[in-house]
Amino acid sequence: MCENVDFFKAVVTSYPQDADHAPLLQDPVHARVARAGDVADGDLILAAVSLRGTDYFNDQYIAHPEPYDPACQCGVCCHLTHEKSDVVVLSNGRPWTTCDPWLADELALIVPALRLPDPNVKE
């Protein structure tokens, strides 16, 4: 079972420079590793992270998390219906026409969205 991961700092030392990958939209100095289940609305998803390495996506995209629906007819969600662990959808129809389901404990390289402090919350 994965340990709880809460925005570990990441050092992006290289990035695929081939024609299949879009240029990074943000300075990678702001990149963090987060559990897919902890990704928030507005975070920029750069890559999937595993022990095998980092899989950068052809296009980075803004996360819009929503609950996973195993009965979804998008053509991708059905591939995770057998999973015993929690599944989250990080994007639905953006930038693709299908959902983007992830196991909640999988790791993603993200640039967190700017979140202003809530003036109603006392620290």
N, CA, C and O of each residue as an XYZ file, in Angstrom:
492
protein
N       0.844     -1.179      0.000
C       0.000      0.000      0.000
C       0.887      1.238      0.000
O       1.908      1.276      0.687
N       0.506      2.228     -0.752
C       1.280      3.472     -0.840
C       1.208      4.243      0.467
O       0.201      4.218      1.175
N       2.286      4.916      0.763
C       2.299      5.814      1.913
C       1.531      7.076      1.558
O       1.318      7.366      0.381
N       1.120      7.820      2.561
C       0.440      9.078      2.305
C       1.450     10.062      1.726
O       2.503     10.300      2.317
N       1.131     10.623      0.590
C       2.019     11.560     -0.088
C       1.330     12.908     -0.102
O       0.186     13.022     -0.544
N       2.012     13.916      0.373
C       1.400     15.241      0.417
C       2.342     16.265     -0.197
O       3.135     16.889      0.508
N       2.254     16.435     -1.503
C       3.020     17.439     -2.221
C       4.520     17.385     -1.928
O       5.113     18.379     -1.509
N       5.126     16.220     -2.151
C       6.567     16.132     -2.045
C       7.189     17.013     -3.123
O       6.701     17.054     -4.252
N       8.258     17.712     -2.779
C       8.957     18.514     -3.775
C       9.586     17.586     -4.803
O      10.041     16.493     -4.466
N       9.611     18.019     -6.038
C      10.197     17.236     -7.119
C      11.211     18.093     -7.848
O      11.063     19.311     -7.944
N      12.239     17.444     -8.358
C      13.216     18.135     -9.177
C      13.077     17.573    -10.584
O      13.347     16.393    -10.806
N      12.663     18.398    -11.532
C      12.522     17.972    -12.919
C      13.862     18.225    -13.592
O      14.212     19.366    -13.895
N      14.607     17.148    -13.823
C      15.953     17.298    -14.376
C      15.980     17.184    -15.889
O      16.897     17.694    -16.532
N      14.988     16.523    -16.464
C      14.923     16.441    -17.918
C      13.473     16.290    -18.329
O      12.619     15.860    -17.553
N      13.226     16.654    -19.562
C      11.876     16.596    -20.097
C      11.994     16.197    -21.558
O      12.847     16.725    -22.271
N      11.154     15.273    -22.019
C      11.274     14.849    -23.420
C      11.199     16.050    -24.368
O      10.264     16.847    -24.289
N      12.152     16.175    -25.237
C      12.210     17.301    -26.176
C      11.860     16.872    -27.595
O      12.283     17.508    -28.560
N      11.087     15.795    -27.726
C      10.730     15.352    -29.067
C       9.435     16.018    -29.523
O       8.790     16.737    -28.761
N       9.077     15.773    -30.747
C       7.918     16.444    -31.345
C       6.593     15.999    -30.733
O       5.577     16.665    -30.933
N       6.578     14.891    -29.995
C       5.330     14.395    -29.413
C       4.928     15.118    -28.141
O       3.777     15.019    -27.714
N       5.846     15.836    -27.531
C       5.564     16.467    -26.251
C       5.461     17.983    -26.403
O       6.320     18.632    -26.999
N       4.396     18.514    -25.850
C       4.220     19.966    -25.837
C       5.229     20.565    -24.863
O       5.647     19.883    -23.927
N       5.627     21.804    -25.052
C       6.529     22.434    -24.070
C       5.816     22.562    -22.724
O       4.594     22.702    -22.669
N       6.586     22.511    -21.652
C       5.983     22.677    -20.330
C       5.293     24.028    -20.242
O       5.834     25.044    -20.678
N       4.102     24.030    -19.680
C       3.321     25.257    -19.577
C       3.729     26.096    -18.372
O       3.426     27.288    -18.306
N       4.406     25.481    -17.437
C       4.826     26.161    -16.218
C       6.291     25.843    -15.964
O       6.813     24.849    -16.470
N       6.942     26.674    -15.193
C       8.313     26.409    -14.775
C       8.286     25.155    -13.891
O       7.561     25.129    -12.896
N       9.059     24.117    -14.231
C       9.010     22.882    -13.443
C       9.525     23.035    -12.018
O       9.414     22.098    -11.227
N      10.084     24.189    -11.671
C      10.516     24.393    -10.292
C       9.319     24.327     -9.336
O       9.492     24.062     -8.147
N       8.133     24.561     -9.839
C       6.925     24.512     -9.015
C       6.291     23.126     -8.971
O       5.270     22.939     -8.309
N       6.876     22.158     -9.659
C       6.297     20.813     -9.726
C       6.365     20.110     -8.378
O       7.303     20.298     -7.604
N       5.353     19.301     -8.118
C       5.257     18.511     -6.890
C       4.705     17.140     -7.257
O       4.000     16.991     -8.255
N       5.029     16.146     -6.449
C       4.443     14.820     -6.597
C       3.276     14.724     -5.630
O       3.406     15.050     -4.450
N       2.140     14.276     -6.135
C       0.947     14.154     -5.302
C       0.195     12.874     -5.663
O       0.257     12.406     -6.800
N      -0.505     12.322     -4.696
C      -1.406     11.204     -4.982
C      -2.517     11.715     -5.892
O      -2.961     12.854     -5.747
N      -2.965     10.893     -6.818
C      -4.057     11.283     -7.710
C      -5.292     11.667     -6.900
O      -6.028     12.574     -7.288
N      -5.523     10.995     -5.795
C      -6.671     11.303     -4.945
C      -6.576     12.655     -4.263
O      -7.577     13.165     -3.759
N      -5.371     13.252     -4.239
C      -5.173     14.558     -3.613
C      -5.090     15.700     -4.631
O      -4.967     16.863     -4.246
N      -5.154     15.380     -5.910
C      -5.104     16.409     -6.945
C      -6.367     17.254     -6.847
O      -7.471     16.728     -6.712
N      -6.190     18.562     -6.917
C      -7.314     19.495     -6.758
C      -7.668     20.159     -8.085
O      -6.874     20.167     -9.026
N      -8.852     20.703     -8.139
C      -9.310     21.409     -9.321
C      -8.333     22.543     -9.650
O      -7.991     23.347     -8.782
N      -7.900     22.599    -10.880
C      -6.981     23.648    -11.309
C      -5.518     23.256    -11.301
O      -4.696     23.968    -11.879
N      -5.158     22.130    -10.655
C      -3.771     21.675    -10.698
C      -3.407     21.300    -12.131
O      -4.241     20.787    -12.877
N      -2.167     21.558    -12.509
C      -1.690     21.208    -13.838
C      -1.022     19.841    -13.769
O      -0.045     19.669    -13.040
N      -1.534     18.867    -14.516
C      -0.992     17.512    -14.533
C       0.089     17.445    -15.603
O      -0.170     17.702    -16.779
N       1.320     17.093    -15.180
C       2.440     17.010    -16.114
C       2.768     15.574    -16.514
O       3.107     15.309    -17.667
N       2.664     14.634    -15.543
C       3.136     13.274    -15.806
C       2.624     12.311    -14.751
O       2.170     12.714    -13.680
N       2.706     11.029    -15.079
C       2.475      9.954    -14.107
C       3.843      9.529    -13.581
O       4.810      9.469    -14.340
N       3.925      9.237    -12.293
C       5.189      8.884    -11.656
C       5.060      7.482    -11.062
O       4.074      7.172    -10.394
N       6.063      6.641    -11.310
C       6.082      5.303    -10.724
C       7.533      4.915    -10.458
O       8.452      5.686    -10.738
N       7.730      3.727     -9.921
C       9.096      3.249     -9.690
C       9.829      3.021    -11.001
O      11.060      2.985    -11.017
N       9.102      2.868    -12.098
C       9.718      2.666    -13.409
C      10.160      3.984    -14.041
O      10.872      3.980    -15.046
N       9.751      5.095    -13.470
C      10.145      6.392    -14.011
C       8.961      7.324    -14.136
O       7.906      7.095    -13.545
N       9.144      8.365    -14.902
C       8.128      9.386    -15.094
C       7.634      9.328    -16.531
O       8.430      9.348    -17.469
N       6.326      9.256    -16.698
C       5.710      9.198    -18.021
C       5.053     10.545    -18.296
O       3.921     10.799    -17.883
N       5.791     11.410    -19.007
C       5.238     12.716    -19.357
C       4.165     12.540    -20.420
O       4.296     11.711    -21.321
N       3.108     13.326    -20.305
C       2.026     13.251    -21.267
C       2.342     14.113    -22.481
O       3.131     15.054    -22.395
N       1.731     13.792    -23.595
C       1.933     14.594    -24.801
C       1.500     16.032    -24.569
O       2.118     16.966    -25.082
N       0.450     16.205    -23.805
C      -0.045     17.545    -23.464
C      -0.350     17.577    -21.977
O      -1.018     16.686    -21.452
N       0.142     18.606    -21.300
C      -0.242     18.785    -19.909
C      -1.700     19.250    -19.904
O      -2.191     19.797    -20.891
N      -2.377     19.027    -18.786
C      -3.777     19.453    -18.738
C      -4.163     19.866    -17.323
O      -3.546     19.461    -16.338
N      -5.191     20.674    -17.263
C      -5.709     21.163    -15.983
C      -6.662     20.122    -15.414
O      -7.557     19.642    -16.111
N      -6.469     19.777    -14.154
C      -7.321     18.787    -13.491
C      -8.674     19.391    -13.120
O      -8.777     20.535    -12.675
N      -9.679     18.591    -13.319
C     -11.037     18.894    -12.874
C     -11.584     17.611    -12.264
O     -12.411     16.937    -12.878
N     -11.123     17.262    -11.039
C     -11.493     15.981    -10.446
C     -13.004     15.848    -10.222
O     -13.714     16.816     -9.951
N     -13.447     14.604    -10.350
C     -14.836     14.285    -10.067
C     -14.901     12.821     -9.657
O     -13.956     12.069     -9.895
N     -16.001     12.412     -9.046
C     -16.113     11.012     -8.618
C     -16.079     10.055     -9.815
O     -16.545     10.381    -10.907
N     -15.532      8.900     -9.584
C     -15.460      7.842    -10.593
C     -16.808      7.154    -10.708
O     -17.430      6.815     -9.701
N     -17.253      6.951    -11.931
C     -18.507      6.253    -12.204
C     -18.180      4.999    -13.007
O     -17.923      5.095    -14.207
N     -18.182      3.818    -12.372
C     -17.822      2.603    -13.107
C     -18.779      2.284    -14.260
O     -18.435      1.499    -15.143
N     -19.960      2.876    -14.263
C     -20.920      2.636    -15.342
C     -20.773      3.654    -16.476
O     -21.544      3.626    -17.436
N     -19.801      4.542    -16.373
C     -19.579      5.555    -17.397
C     -19.339      4.874    -18.747
O     -18.684      3.834    -18.818
N     -19.859      5.452    -19.780
C     -19.756      4.882    -21.127
C     -18.691      5.570    -21.984
O     -18.769      5.518    -23.212
N     -17.696      6.215    -21.361
C     -16.682      6.959    -22.124
C     -15.730      6.053    -22.890
O     -15.102      6.493    -23.853
N     -15.615      4.802    -22.480
C     -14.698      3.875    -23.128
C     -13.394      3.673    -22.386
O     -12.609      2.797    -22.749
N     -13.146      4.466    -21.351
C     -11.923      4.324    -20.562
C     -12.246      3.886    -19.131
O     -11.556      3.028    -18.581
N     -13.268      4.456    -18.534
C     -13.621      4.124    -17.145
C     -13.864      2.632    -16.948
O     -13.588      2.091    -15.877
N     -14.375      1.972    -17.973
C     -14.677      0.543    -17.878
C     -13.429     -0.296    -17.610
O     -13.543     -1.416    -17.112
N     -12.245      0.219    -17.930
C     -11.011     -0.538    -17.736
C     -10.575     -0.600    -16.278
O      -9.662     -1.353    -15.942
N     -11.207      0.175    -15.412
C     -10.835      0.158    -14.001
C     -11.931     -0.409    -13.102
O     -11.815     -0.342    -11.878
N     -12.973     -0.957    -13.675
C     -14.085     -1.464    -12.854
C     -13.678     -2.629    -11.973
O     -14.310     -2.862    -10.943
N     -12.646     -3.365    -12.341
C     -12.193     -4.513    -11.559
C     -11.298     -4.117    -10.387
O     -10.995     -4.960     -9.543
N     -10.872     -2.867    -10.315
C      -9.955     -2.421     -9.261
C     -10.630     -2.452     -7.900
O     -11.785     -2.052     -7.753
N      -9.899     -2.929     -6.917
C     -10.410     -2.990     -5.541
C     -10.177     -1.682     -4.793
O     -10.896     -1.371     -3.844
N      -9.174     -0.917     -5.217
C      -8.865      0.339     -4.533
C      -9.658      1.492     -5.151
O     -10.295      1.341     -6.193
N      -9.602      2.637     -4.487
C     -10.353      3.807     -4.938
C      -9.832      4.316     -6.282
O      -8.637      4.256     -6.570
N     -10.755      4.813     -7.087
C     -10.446      5.385     -8.393
C     -10.996      6.804     -8.415
O     -12.082      7.061     -7.896
N     -10.252      7.721     -9.012
C     -10.712      9.101     -9.187
C     -10.622      9.458    -10.666
O      -9.816      8.886    -11.400
N     -11.436     10.385    -11.093
C     -11.379     10.900    -12.459
C     -10.786     12.295    -12.364
O     -11.355     13.174    -11.717
N      -9.634     12.502    -13.014
C      -8.962     13.797    -12.931
C      -9.411     14.760    -14.015
O      -9.179     15.964    -13.911
N     -10.048     14.244    -15.046
C     -10.549     15.102    -16.111
C     -11.643     14.349    -16.850
O     -11.575     13.131    -17.011
N     -12.637     15.075    -17.292
C     -13.729     14.465    -18.029
C     -13.984     15.293    -19.284
O     -14.649     16.328    -19.246
N     -13.442     14.813    -20.385
C     -13.657     15.506    -21.647
C     -12.705     16.648    -21.925
O     -12.864     17.338    -22.932
N     -11.724     16.870    -21.072
C     -10.714     17.912    -21.286
C      -9.349     17.329    -20.988
O      -9.176     16.906    -19.845
N      -8.416     17.253    -21.804
C      -8.396     17.698    -23.194
C      -8.896     16.629    -24.166
O      -8.937     16.861    -25.375
N      -9.275     15.462    -23.647
C      -9.729     14.383    -24.523
C     -11.244     14.277    -24.479
O     -11.900     14.966    -23.698
N     -11.794     13.419    -25.313
C     -13.246     13.221    -25.323
C     -13.673     12.161    -24.322
O     -14.864     11.884    -24.181
N     -12.708     11.564    -23.625
C     -13.012     10.537    -22.623
C     -12.598     11.026    -21.241
O     -11.972     12.076    -21.092
N     -12.960     10.246    -20.249
C     -12.522     10.535    -18.874
C     -11.044     10.159    -18.722
O     -10.475      9.471    -19.569
N     -10.443     10.618    -17.641
C      -9.064     10.277    -17.302
C      -9.051      9.694    -15.892
O      -8.689     10.386    -14.940
N      -9.447      8.406    -15.746
C      -9.480      7.795    -14.412
C      -8.086      7.353    -13.962
O      -7.280      6.880    -14.763
N      -7.825      7.513    -12.685
C      -6.567      7.095    -12.051
C      -6.911      6.339    -10.769
O      -7.930      6.612    -10.134
N      -6.060      5.397    -10.395
C      -6.148      4.842     -9.049
C      -5.774      5.969     -8.092
O      -4.816      6.701     -8.340
N      -6.513      6.109     -7.017
C      -6.314      7.234     -6.104
C      -4.910      7.264     -5.501
O      -4.413      8.339     -5.166
N      -4.262      6.108     -5.358
C      -2.921      6.057     -4.768
C      -1.798      6.217     -5.787
O      -0.629      6.266     -5.404
N      -2.125      6.297     -7.073
C      -1.089      6.526     -8.073
C      -0.527      7.933     -7.904
O      -1.203      8.834     -7.407
N       0.722      8.102     -8.327
C       1.381      9.386     -8.159
C       1.390     10.176     -9.457
O       1.566      9.622    -10.542
N       1.197     11.475     -9.323
C       1.204     12.381    -10.470
C       2.187     13.510    -10.198
O       2.339     13.961     -9.063
N       2.846     13.956    -11.249
C       3.680     15.148    -11.175
C       2.780     16.310    -11.568
O       2.250     16.352    -12.678
N       2.613     17.251    -10.649
C       1.676     18.359    -10.867
C       2.344     19.694    -10.560
O       3.359     19.760     -9.867
N       1.759     20.731    -11.084
C       2.049     22.083    -10.626
C       0.766     22.528     -9.935
O      -0.254     22.732    -10.593
N       0.809     22.682     -8.596
C      -0.413     23.046     -7.879
C      -0.975     24.382     -8.357
O      -0.237     25.319     -8.662
N      -2.290     24.437     -8.411
C      -2.966     25.687     -8.764
C      -2.734     26.697     -7.650
O      -2.589     26.331     -6.483
N      -2.702     27.947     -8.014
C      -2.568     28.999     -7.023
C      -3.824     29.007     -6.159
O      -4.937     29.160     -6.660
N      -3.631     28.844     -4.884
C      -4.768     28.843     -3.964
C      -4.566     29.968     -2.964
O      -3.615     29.962     -2.182
N      -5.453     30.909     -2.999
C      -5.373     32.019     -2.060
C      -5.904     31.567     -0.715
O      -6.834     30.762     -0.662
N      -5.333     32.065      0.378
C      -5.815     31.675      1.698
C      -7.265     32.119      1.897
O      -7.674     33.187      1.443
N      -8.019     31.280      2.577
C      -9.413     31.583      2.875
C      -9.416     32.557      4.059
O      -8.922     32.207      5.130
N      -9.959     33.769      3.894
C      -9.943     34.741      4.994
C     -10.812     34.309      6.167
O     -10.691     34.867      7.258
N     -11.684     33.328      5.964
C     -12.568     32.870      7.035
C     -11.938     31.768      7.878
O     -12.518     31.354      8.882
N     -10.758     31.285      7.485
C     -10.096     30.201      8.212
C      -8.953     30.792      9.024
O      -8.059     31.437      8.476
N      -8.989     30.567     10.332
C      -7.921     31.022     11.231
C      -6.831     29.975     11.274
O      -7.110     28.787     11.434
N      -5.582     30.411     11.133
C      -4.464     29.465     11.177
C      -3.903     29.357     12.560
O      -2.955     28.606     12.785
